[in-house]
Amino acid sequence: MNIAIWIVQALLALAFVMSGISKMFQPYEKLAAQMAYVNDFTPGVMRAIGAWEVLGAIGVVLPAWTGILPWLTPLAAAGLAVNMGGAMATHLRRKEYPMIVANLVLLALAAFVVYGRLVVVPL
């Protein structure tokens, strides 16, 4: 089970670091052209969401890997789950129902890591 949790942690980190870097460093106009929901937020908020995602991606892997403050791993996964809850609320409000599926998958993966690292294979 430990291997499965590590795989999910790596997948979460990859997904969120890519998404976060894109939100942090792409011009706001380019982001808005790619994702319509961006227009609901200011450029600063989008950068903050991107930073949250990158920090969550780092936190879901690095503490468990190094053994330094490993309790941060489930906490980071919980933060990513909260982030996906906010994304789902945004897409529901905008009636962008197909986008919610990806949010649900990422939320479920993050919840799996939280449960796995707190209960099944604690660090």
Summary of the structure (lengths in Angstrom):
residues: 123
radius of gyration: 14.8
end to end distance: 12.9
largest distance: 43.8
contacts: 382
relative contact order: 0.17
helix: 86%
strand: 0%
